[in-house]
Amino acid sequence: MEKIICSCCGSTQFTFKNGYRICNYCETRYSISSDEQRNEIKASLENNLKNKELSSGINIKNDVERLLNMCEKDKTHASKYANLILDIDPSNQEALKYIKR
């Protein structure tokens, strides 16, 4: 698929509304054919589906472990990471060790 570039500002980010491709930065409007419009709708739906699949793969245990590792590696910000852990799991004893009193 070819990359579309705005002729006014050089942006490659567009939204589609009412049969037009609109530059996200300078709001220049480009008309698009019905075939292009169908392709863009299909690509948008596929992208939304892919994002749903990615977001459903959240694993809180891994997040807590990763934050605990950050506490260990970055002592200056350890209390910030520990607070994030306690937001997820208020009874986490490991995180309590890093909270400044």
C-alpha positions in Angstrom: 0.0 0.0 0.0 1.4 3.4 -0.9 2.0 6.0 1.8 -0.2 9.0 1.4 1.5 12.4 2.2 -0.3 15.7 2.6 0.8 18.1 -0.1 0.5 21.1 2.2 2.4 20.1 5.4 4.0 16.6 4.6 2.0 14.7 7.3 1.2 11.1 6.8 -1.6 11.0 9.4 -5.2 11.4 8.1 -8.7 10.8 9.3 -11.6 9.9 7.1 -14.9 11.7 7.4 -17.9 12.1 5.0 -16.0 10.8 2.0 -12.9 13.0 2.6 -9.4 12.2 3.7 -8.5 15.0 6.2 -5.0 15.8 7.3 -4.7 15.6 11.1 -2.3 18.6 11.2 -3.3 21.2 8.7 -6.9 19.9 8.1 -6.5 19.9 4.3 -9.3 17.9 2.8 -8.9 15.5 -0.1 -11.8 13.7 -1.8 -11.5 10.0 -2.2 -13.1 7.5 -4.5 -15.7 5.0 -3.2 -13.1 2.2 -3.7 -10.6 4.0 -1.6 -13.2 4.7 1.0 -14.1 1.0 1.2 -10.5 0.1 1.5 -9.9 2.6 4.3 -13.0 1.4 6.2 -11.8 -2.2 5.9 -8.3 -1.2 7.1 -9.7 0.8 10.0 -11.9 -2.2 11.1 -8.9 -4.6 10.8 -6.8 -2.2 12.9 -9.5 -1.9 15.6 -9.7 -5.7 15.7 -5.9 -6.0 16.0 -5.9 -3.4 18.9 -8.6 -5.3 20.7 -6.6 -8.5 20.5 -3.5 -6.8 21.8 -5.4 -5.1 24.7 -7.0 -8.3 25.8 -3.5 -9.8 26.4 -2.9 -7.9 29.7 -1.2 -9.9 32.3 -1.2 -8.2 35.7 1.2 -10.6 37.3 3.8 -9.8 34.6 3.2 -6.0 35.2 3.8 -6.4 38.9 7.0 -8.4 38.4 8.2 -5.9 35.9 7.6 -3.0 38.3 9.4 -4.9 41.1 12.4 -5.3 38.8 12.2 -1.5 38.1 12.2 -0.9 41.9 15.4 -2.9 42.2 17.2 -1.3 39.2 16.1 2.3 39.7 16.4 3.1 43.4 15.7 6.8 42.9 12.2 6.1 41.6 11.5 2.9 43.5 8.8 4.5 45.6 6.9 5.6 42.5 7.0 2.1 41.0 6.1 0.6 44.4 3.0 2.9 44.5 2.0 1.7 41.1 2.3 -1.9 42.3 0.2 -1.1 45.4 -2.5 0.4 43.1 -2.7 -3.0 41.5 -2.2 -5.2 44.6 -2.5 -3.3 47.9 -1.3 -6.3 49.9 2.0 -6.7 48.0 4.7 -7.0 50.7 7.6 -6.7 48.3 6.4 -3.2 47.2 6.0 -2.0 50.7 9.7 -2.4 51.2 10.4 0.4 48.7 8.0 2.9 50.1 9.8 5.8 51.8 8.6 6.5 55.3 
